[in-house]
Amino acid sequence: MEDDRVFIEATLDEDGRVQVPPEALERLDVQPGDRIRFVLDASVLWLQPTVWTLNNLQGAIIPRRQPLDIDRLIDEAKQAKAEDTVRKMREGKM
């Protein structure tokens, strides 16, 4: 098995930040604004792109309106149809 590791060094600034070198960003195929994950394994820190799935996006988007209550809509349609039928019967149109 071929070792795919590349060692790249960077300097920690006084605020604890590190600029990820361009070579690493290219290998990870990440762009500015992409989310990344830090994985601490014993004394090794791994950096990996965050993979978006439906599971980890759940709840990320807040709906602008409440979801439809299908049962309520069906009941309202039945009630409207019943009222329309009664009205037509009273008017002698049925």
CORGIPE-V408349 format. One record per run of one state. SS is the DSSP state (H for helix, E for strand, C for the rest). FROM is the first residue (numbers start at 1). TO is the last residue. If there is no record, write none. Layout:
BEGIN
ss: {SS;SS}
from: {FROM;FROM}
to: {TO;TO}
END
This chain:
BEGIN
ss: {C;H;C;E;C;E;C;H;C;H;C}
from: {1;22;29;36;42;44;50;54;58;70;91}
to: {21;28;35;41;43;49;53;57;69;90;94}
END
